[in-house]
C-alpha cells in the first residue's frame, strides 16, 4: 500500500499531517508513505523512518492561490508532486488537507478521470444520530450539474458505501424540497427518473432535515446545494456547542453541572465530527484522491489514511470503472 501525502496542506501542517502519518505507519501493516514538502520542517516530527520517504520541496499552494493557475504554474508544489506520484504509478492514492480547488484541479489535470465519468464529486461521510453515518455527494466539486451527473454520483457513492463502509445494498436518496415524487426543480425531476433506472437501491427524495436521522446511506445532490447543506450542518454544530458553553458558564451552579457532563459533551462533539469518518473522497478520478479537512489534527489525518487504504484494498475505482463500462455497453446493445 503506497500513499502520497501533501505534508504542507492544511491549517496545522506539517506537524499534524506528519504525526497522523506516523500513527498510520505504526498501526497499519504493509503501508508505505511518501510525504511531500519542506524536509527540514517535516523531520522535526518524524519518529519512525521505516516505510517513510520524504520528497523535499519548498514550493506550496496556499488557500489564497487561484486553484487552476496554481496547479499549472507551481509544478514543484507539494500538492502537485503528490498527484504526479499517483499519475506515475509511484503511489496508489493521495491525501491533502490543503486548497480544495487546487486538489480538484490536480485530480482532474494530473491524476485524470475514470472513462465515462464526466465530473468528479467531492464526497464526505457525515454523522447520523445512530452513529452509522451517511455519504453525501457532491458537496462542492461542481456547483452546476446535469441529471446524468447526479446518476453517476449515485453509482459511485453506492459502490464506495458498499465496499469501504461495508453496507450491503446501500439506500440512495435524492436531496429535495419534499419527499413526494415529482417535487423539486427541473434538475431534480429529471435526475429522479434516471436514478430509478440506475443499478442502485434508490428510495426516492429525502429532505435536508431528515438526513442526519439516517434517511439514506447515500444522499445525492448538485455541488451548490450540497455545499450549502454541508456548511449549514457544520455551522449549526459549532453554534450549538458555543451556546451550550455560554450557558454552562453563566453561574457557579451551571459551572458545576458542566464539570459533571464534560466527558459526555466531548463524546457528543466527536459524534458530530465528520473527520472521524476520514476525509472527503474525490470520486470519479482514476485513483483514490482524499481531501482531508483543512483543520485536520493527527487523528483526522490517520482516519483519512485508513480511508484511502480501504479504497485501494477494496478496488473502489476499478469497480466504478467496470460498472460505468457495463452500463455503456448495455446502452450500445439497446441501440
C-alpha positions, 0 to 999 in steps of 0.5 A, a space after each residue: 500500500 503506497 500513499 502520497 501525502 501533501 505534508 504542507 496542506 492544511 491549517 496545522 501542517 506539517 506537524 499534524 499531517 506528519 504525526 497522523 502519518 506516523 500513527 498510520 505507519 505504526 498501526 497499519 501493516 504493509 503501508 508505505 508513505 511518501 510525504 511531500 514538502 519542506 524536509 527540514 520542517 517535516 523531520 522535526 516530527 518524524 519518529 519512525 523512518 521505516 516505510 517513510 520517504 520524504 520528497 523535499 520541496 519548498 514550493 506550496 499552494 496556499 488557500 489564497 492561490 487561484 486553484 487552476 493557475 496554481 496547479 499549472 504554474 507551481 509544478 514543484 508544489 507539494 500538492 502537485 508532486 503528490 498527484 504526479 506520484 499517483 499519475 506515475 504509478 509511484 503511489 496508489 492514492 493521495 491525501 491533502 488537507 490543503 486548497 480544495 480547488 487546487 486538489 480538484 484541479 490536480 485530480 482532474 489535470 494530473 491524476 485524470 478521470 475514470 472513462 465515462 465519468 464526466 465530473 468528479 464529486 467531492 464526497 464526505 461521510 457525515 454523522 447520523 444520530 445512530 452513529 452509522 453515518 451517511 455519504 453525501 455527494 457532491 458537496 462542492 466539486 461542481 456547483 452546476 450539474 446535469 441529471 446524468 451527473 447526479 446518476 453517476 454520483 449515485 453509482 459511485 457513492 453506492 459502490 464506495 458505501 458498499 465496499 469501504 463502509 461495508 453496507 450491503 445494498 446501500 439506500 440512495 436518496 435524492 436531496 429535495 424540497 419534499 419527499 413526494 415524487 415529482 417535487 423539486 426543480 427541473 434538475 431534480 425531476 429529471 435526475 429522479 427518473 434516471 436514478 430509478 433506472 440506475 443499478 442502485 437501491 434508490 428510495 426516492 427524495 429525502 429532505 435536508 432535515 431528515 438526513 442526519 436521522 439516517 434517511 439514506 446511506 447515500 444522499 445525492 445532490 448538485 455541488 451548490 446545494 450540497 455545499 450549502 447543506 454541508 456548511 449549514 450542518 457544520 455551522 449549526 454544530 459549532 453554534 450549538 456547542 458555543 451556546 451550550 458553553 455560554 450557558 454552562 458558564 453563566 453561574 457557579 451552579 451551571 459551572 458545576 453541572 458542566 464539570 459533571 457532563 464534560 466527558 459526555 459533551 466531548 463524546 457528543 462533539 466527536 459524534 458530530 465530527 465528520 473527520 472521524 469518518 476520514 476525509 472527503 473522497 474525490 470520486 470519479 478520478 482514476 485513483 483514490 484522491 482524499 481531501 482531508 479537512 483543512 483543520 485536520 489534527 493527527 487523528 483526522 489525518 490517520 482516519 483519512 489514511 485508513 480511508 484511502 487504504 480501504 479504497 485501494 484494498 477494496 478496488 473502489 475505482 476499478 469497480 466504478 470503472 467496470 460498472 460505468 463500462 457495463 452500463 455503456 455497453 448495455 446502452 450500445 446493445 439497446 441501440 
